[in-house]
Amino acid sequence: MAVEEGLDDQYTQDGTVDLKGNPVRRSKSGGWTACSFVVVYEVFERMAYYGISSNLIVYLTKKLHQGTVTSANNVTNWVGTIWITPILGAYVADAHLGRYWTFVIASIIYISGMSLLTLAVSLPSLKPPRCLETDIENCKKASTLQVAVFYGALYTLAIGTGGTKPNISTMGADQFDDFEPKEKVHKLSFFNWWMFSIFLGTLFANTILVWVQDNIGWTLGYALPTLGLAISISIFLAGTPFYRHKVLTGSPFTRMARVLVAATRKWRVPIPNDPKDLYELGLEEYAKKGKFKIDSTPTLRFLTKASVKTGSTNPWMLCSITQVEETKQMLRMIPILVATFIPSTAGAQINTLFVKQGTTLDRGIGSFKIPPASLGGFVTISMLVSVVLYDRLFVKIVQRWTKNPRGITLLQRMGIGLVMHIIIMIIASLTERYRLRVAKENGLVENGGQVPLTIFILLPQFVLMGTADAFIEVAKMEFFYDQAPESMKSLGTSYSTTTLGVGNFLSSFLLSTVSHITKERGHHGWILNNLNASHLDYYYAFFAILTFLNFIFFLIVIKFYVYKSEISDSMKVLTEELKGMTIKVADQEESRR
């Protein structure tokens, strides 16, 4: 027992330090203790974000009097910005301030945006007068000042998210030492439970907050998450003594650019047969900076030219093998990144067209009216249940056959999610076709009246979307973190948010393009303000085809993908333990016979 305690009290081996730059002991820092302070923030931050995004299309149409396409695009453009800005936050963290200080500064910006947004929905002078017209085209539009304040608050919040999102999850993962097998086990589960905490906040937002916004008022609906966010930031700061921090390693973009430039400038230079003839720093140099040496690999050989010695030591002419391999790792993930754009575009329909559909259906349960955005809560519930079942049941069963500590590979998990997205869009198309048929039978096409169908006919597409997220979203976050070089983890994490950003921008582009094309030459159009006269069923069918073609592209991409080597032997240790357990169980069964 004393020996185990002595081992636990050792300094971490992964180059982490405290806030002052001193090495940290494993027993007094990191682990789930530190993660608990980090996770609390994420619960409240997601509550704030989804409290806005889930019901934003309703606010834009009912309070700011915007049309279907305009409001949907404004939602997806804002959400796209929310998920794109983390690239900037990752750069600042890796190159200048570190993850902790980048997060602290960004969280102050975030809460400033939330506070301004609460004012924007509260003060009568900052929103147009109430309008009871059925056709919003007849309602008074928001003034330039009102629009500027509202969107200024939204995009201030987006800048804050850019600094918090790529660093908070990465900080959480950093609390586990890759070189210690027990901590590696916890790290393998971290991203599942991280997503669990995210969707706890999301569930509250999609149920309680959207009901408060629709029935009590937008002021309280925005003030509650603002207060929660302030409390969670305080809790995060209280956990400061327990955190482990990665040593700054400089701008990843500069290092990657140097490799690309050096390789291009030496494109005619032959690569030596012996990797030892390539340029590399000594181990002591990497130890000083808390970095890890990476051996040369045969993939993307053109980039290897950057480390060929030609006499010049200019960093834009000569790069170390490790620097080249880091660049290779980031570039190898780009095709996978591209393959996740379309699923993110399909997912963007949850807070836009799916919610808009809900406003046309019967939302009553007795005297209680279900807010259309609250169906997003079923995405959350489905996600929570699926993540727990996956982590506690599916992984343990599959491990027996695959001998993989994760059960199945991250790309296999992602692929299952992609298949589910195809099924979701087919179901959404068939459901919408049924809704339109009932609207026509009841003479509700022209007047856009409420269709005599329960809002719960939309439930399957929401529930399946949550299950799909348990596969693709968790796998995506873990994949881009896991496959990124140790010195570029924040940038790797920003890949997983970038795909959501691009997906939302693509949603805006596709919605505008399809709406415009289908209205040309006197045609009625697929997406109108009156959904009963629209053809969202065609639009969803188009998405089903798009997601299928994307899945084919994904299968081609993963065929050529090469997983990076582990920096420690902890995964090998875990794999060997699994094999040992399997052999032991087999021997026990044999002895019973």
N, C-alpha and C positions, 0 to 999 in steps of 0.2 A: 504494500500500500504506500509506503514511504517513497519507494522508487517511482510509482506512478505520479505521486504528487510532485516529485522532483522534476519529472518530465514535463508535467503540465505547467510548471513554473519557469520553463525555459523561455528565452526570447523567441519571438516568431521568426520563421525562416524565409518569409516571403517579402522581406524588405519594408515592412510596415513600421511606422513610427508614431509617436504621439504628436500633439499639436505643436510642440516646441522642437520637434525633429529628433527626439531621443528614441532609441529602440524600446519596444514595449514587450512586456511579459505576457505570455499566453493566458495565464490564470487570472490576470487582473485587467484584461481588456478584451474587446471583440466578442465573438460568439453571439448567442441568442440574447444575452443581456444587453449588449450594445444595440442589436437589431431591434429590440423592443421599443427603444426611443425613436428609431428611424421609422418603423412600421406605423406608429401612431400618427406621425405626420402624413403618411401616404393615405391613411384612411380618411382623414379630414380634408386633404387636398382633393382627393377624388370626389368626395362629397360636394365640395365647392365647384369643381369643374363640371361634373355631370348634373349638378343642380342648375347650372346655366345651360349647358349644351343640350340636354334632353328636352327641355321645354322652350328653347330659344326660338324655334320656328313658330311656336304659338304666340310668343310675345311680339315677334316681328310682324305677324299677320294681324293680330287682334289689337295691338297697342300702337305699332308704328305704321300699320295699314299698308303692308307690302304684299305683292302678289306671290303666287306659289313658286314660280321659277326664281324670282328675285330673292325671296326669303330663304329658299332652300340653298341657293348659291351663296348667299351671305353667311349662312350657317357653315357650309362646307369650306368656304374660303377662310373663315375664322378658325375653324377646327384644323384646317390644313396648316395655317400659320402656327397654331399651338404646337403641332407635331414637327414642324420644320425647324423652328428656332432652337431646339436642343443641339443642333450641330454647332451653333455659335457658342452655346453654353459648354459643350464638351471641349471646344477649342480653348476657351478661357480657362477652364479647369485644368486641362492637361499642360497648357503652356505657361500660364501665368499665376493664377490664384490658388490652384488646388481645388479639390471637390468640396471641401468643407466651406471655405470662404466664398466660393462661387455660389454655393447653395444659400448661405446666410444672406448675402447681398440680394440675390434674386428673389428670395422669399419676402424681403421687405418690399420689393417692386410689386410682387404678386399681390400682397395684401393691400397695397396702395390702390391697385387696379380694382380689387374687389370692393373696397370702400367707396371709390368713385362710382362704380357700377350701381351700388346700393342707392346712392344719392340720385343717380340718373333715373331709376325706376320709381323713386319716391316723390321727388319734387314735381308738382304739376307744371311748372314752367319749363321742365326738361323733357316733356312728352306732349304729343298732340292731343286735342280734346277727344273725349270718348265718342265713338261712332257706333250706331246700331244698325247701319245699312247692311243688307245682305251682300251686296256687291261692294267690295272694298275700294273699287275704283272711284266711287262717289264720296269716299271719306277724305278728310283733310290730311295731307301728308305731313310728316315731321319736318320742322324747319332745319336749316343748315346747322344752326347752333345745337339743336337737339340731337341731330345725327352725329355731329362732331363729338359731343360729350359722351354719347352712348358707345360709339365705336372706338373713341379714344380710350375709354375705360376697358373695353374688351381687348384691345391690342396692347395696352399696358400690361394687362394680365398675361397676355401671350408672351411678352418679353420675359416676365417673371418665370413663367413655365419653362422657357428656354434654358434658364440657369438651374432650375430645380430638377426637372424631369430626368436628364441624363446622368445626374450626379447622385441623386438620392438612392436609386436602386443599386447603382454601382458601389456607393459607400456601404450599403447593406451587404452586398456580396464580398466586399473587401474585409469584412469582419471575420472571415473564415480563412485559415491558413491552408493553402493548396498543398503544402508539404507535410501536413499532419493528417493521416488517413481518417481519423475520427471527425475532424473538422470538415474534411472533404465530403464525408457522408452528409453532414448537415447542409453543406453548400449545394449538394445535388437536389435537396428538398426546398432550399431557400426560395427559388423562383416560383415553385408551385404555391407556397404559402404567401409569397409576396403578392401574387395575383389574387390570392384569397383575400388578403387585407384590402387590396384595391377595390374588389367587388363588394366588400362589406360597406365601404363608403358609397359606392355606386348604388347599392340596393337601397340605402337610406335616401339617397338623392332621388331615385326613380320612383319611390313610393311616397314617403312623407313629404319631402320638399316640393315635388311637383303638385301634390294635393294642396299644400299650403299656398303655393303660388296661384293655383286656379280658384281656390275657395276662400282664402283669407286675404291674400294680397301679396304682390311682388316684393314689397318692402321687407316684410318678415321673411319671405322666401329666400331673399338674398342676404339679409342681415344674419340669419342663423349660420350659414356656412362661413361667412366672414368672421364671426366670433369663434367658430370652431377652428378655423385656420390659424387665428391668432394664438389660441390655446395650444395647438399642436406645435407651432414654431417654438413656443416657450418650452414645451416638453423636449423637443429636439435639442435645444440649447442646454437643457439640464443634463442630457446624456453625454455632453462633451468630454468629460474625464475618461469615459469608457471606450471612446472611438479609436480605431486604428486608421492611419492615414498612409496613402502611397506617396513616395517621394516624387517630386516634379521631374518630368523627363523632357520637357520642351515641347514645342508645337509638333504634333503628328503630321500636319499638313506640310510643314516645311521639310520634314525628313522624307516624306513620300515624294514631294516635288523634286528634291535633290536626286533621289534614285531615278526617277523618270527622265530628268534632264541628263544625268550622267550616262545612263544606258543609251539614250538617243544620240548623244555626242560621240559615243564609242561603238556605234552600231556595226562598224566594220571590224572591230577588234575581236579576235578569236577567244573563246573561253578555254582556259587550261583544263587538261584532263584531271589533274589532281586538285581538289577543292582547297588543299593546304596552300596552294599558290595564290589564292584569292586574298584580298585585304580583310583583316579582322583585328579588332582590338584585343588586348589582353584581358584575362578574367578579372584582374584586380580593378580595371577601369569600370567594368560592369558592376562589380561589387560596391564601388564607391557611390554609384548612382542608383543603386537598388534595382538594376535591370538584369535581364537574363540573356545569356548568349544563346543564339539559335544557329544550328548547323545548316549548311547549304542544302537545298532540295532541287530536284530536276525539273520541277514545274516552272512555267513562265520563264524559261531559260534566258530570254532576251534581257530581262531585268538583271540577271546575274552579271552582265557586262559592266554594270555600275561598280562592281567590286574587283574588276580586273585592274591590276597595277600597270600604269603606263608612265610613271615618273612624276605625275602631278599629284599633289596632296590637297588640292582645292576641293572643299566639300561638295561642290557642284560638278566635280569630275571623278571623285573617288569616294565610295561609300563602303561601309563595313558589310560583311555578310549578314550580320544580324539586322542591320538597317534595311537591307534588300529583302530579307525574308519577312520582316514586319510589313513592308509594302505589299509583298506578294499575298500575305494573309488577308490584308484589307481588300485588295483587288479581287481575290478569289471569291469573296462573299458578294460582290456586286451583282452577278447573275441571279443569285438566290434572292437578293434584295429586290430586284426587278420583278421576280416571280411572285412577290407578295403584294405588289401594287394593286392588282385587280381585286383580290379578296378584301383589301382595305377599302376599295371603292364600293364594293358590295356592302360592306359593313357600314359605310356612311349613310346608307338608306334608312338605318334604324332611327336616327334622330331627325330625319327629314321626311321622305315620302311615306315611310311606315307610319309615323306619327300623324301626318296629314290624312292618311287613309282612316285612321282611328277617329278623326273628328267627324267623319261622314256616317259613322255607325252608331247603333244604340249602345250607350255607355251606362245605362241605368241598372243598378241592382237594388230594387226597391226604391227608396228615396235617395239613395247614394249614387252620385255620378262619378264614374271612373275617369280620371284625367288621362287623355290619350297617351301622354308621355310616360305614364306609369307602367305601360306594358313593357318598357325597357327593364323594369324590375324583374321580369321573367327571364330576360337575358342573363341578368345577374344571378338569380337563383339557380338557373340551369348551369351557369359557369361554376358557381360555388360547389354544387353537388358533384359536377363532373370532375373538378380538380381534386376533391377529396377522394372520390372513387378511384381516380387515376393513380394518385399518389399512394393510397393505402391498400388498394386491391389489385388493380391492373398491373402495376409495376412488379409487385411481388409474384404474381402468377407468371408473367412473361419472363421474368428473370431466370426461371428454372430452365427455359429452353434457349434463351439468347445468351445467357451468361454476361449480359450487359448490365452494369449497375443502374442504368437509366431505364431498363426494360427494353425499349426500342430506341433507335437512334433519333436524334433531334429532327433530322430531315424526314424520317418515316412518320414521326408524330405530326410534322407540318403537313405532309402529304395527305394524311387522314382528314385534317381540317379543310384542305383544299377540295377534296371530294365532297365533303359535307356542304360547302358553299354552293356547289353545282346543284345539289338536291334542294337547298333552301330557295334558290332563285326559281327553280321549277315550281315548287310549292307556292311561292309568292305569286307567280304568274297565274296559276290555276285558281288560287283563292280570289285574286282580283277579277278574273274573268267571271267567276260566280257572283261577286258583289255587283259588277256592272250589269249582269243579266237580271238580277233581282231589282236593281234600280230602274231598268227599262220596263220590266213587268209592272212596276208600281207607278210609272209615269213620273219619275223623279230625275230624268236626264236633264231637261232644260232648266228646271228651277233649282237644281243642286240640293234638294232636300235630304233629310236624314234617311238612310236606307234601313228598312226594318230587319236588320240582322245584328246580332250581338257582336260587340267589339272582339269577343273571344275567338272569332273565326280567324283572327290574325295571330292567335297564340302559337300555332306550330312553327311559324317562321321566326318568331322571337325566341322560343325555347331552343330550337335547333341552332340558332345563331350563337347562343350562349355555350352550347356543347361544342360547336366548332371552335369558338374562342379558347376553350380549355385545351384544345390541341394546338391550333396554329399560333395564337397569341403568346402563350407560355413558351412554346418551343422557339418561337421567333426571338423573344427576349433573351432566353438562355443561350440560343445558338449564337447570336451576334456578340453577346458578352463573352461566351466561352471561346469562340473562334478568333476573337481579336487578340493581338499581341498584348502582353502584360502592360506595356507602357501606353497602350491606346484603348484601354477598356471603356473610358467615357465616350470616345468616338465610336467604338463598337456598339455601345448601348444606344447611341444616337441613331444608328442604322435602323433599329427597331422602331424608333419614333418617326424617322424620316419616311418609312414606308406608309405610315398612317397619314402623314402630311400629304405626300404625293397622291395617295389614294383619295383624299378629300378634294384636292385640287382637280384630279381627274374626274371626280363625280360632278364638280361644277362645270367642267368642260363638256362632259358627255351630256349632261342635262340640258345645257344651253344649246349645244349642237343638235341634239335629237329634237328638241323643241322647235328650233328654227327650221330644220330640214323638213320635218313632218307638217309644218304650216305652209310650206312653199306651194305655189301654183294653186292656191285656193283650197288646199286640204285642211281638214279640221284640226289636226295636231294631236299628238299623243299626250302632252302634258299641258293642261289648262288650269285656270284658277278654279273652275268647276270640275272636280274630279269625276263626277258622274258622267260628264260629257267627254272625259279623257280616255286614253287607252294605256294605262299603266301596265296592263297585262302584256302588251306588246313590248313595253320597255323592260319589264322583268325577264321576258323570254330572251330579249337581246342580251341581257346580263348573263343568263344561263349559258348561252352560246359562248360568250366572252370568257366566263370562268372555266368552261370546258377546254377551250383553246389554251388558256393560261396553264391549266393542269398538264397538258401535253408538253408545253414549254418547260414546266417545272421538272418533269420526268427526264427530259433531255439534259437539262442543266445538272441535276444531281448525279447523273451517270458519270460526269466528268469531274465532280467535286472531290477534292482530297482533304480530309480532316487534318487539322494541324496536330503536331505531336504535343503530348502533355509536357509541361515544364517540370513536373515532378513525377515520381513513381506511385503517387497515391492512388490513381485510377487503376494501375496495374495491381496494386495491393488489394483493392476492393474486388477486382475481377477474379483474382486468385482465391480470395475468401469465398466468393460465390461458387466457384468451381469446387472448392473444398467442401462447402456445405452440401452441394448436390451429391458429391461422392459419398459423404457421410450418411445422408438420407438413404441413398441406394444400398449402402452396406447394411444399414439397420433393417431395411425391408427384406434384404436377402437373408439376414440372420433369423428373422421371424419365420421365414419359409422353412 
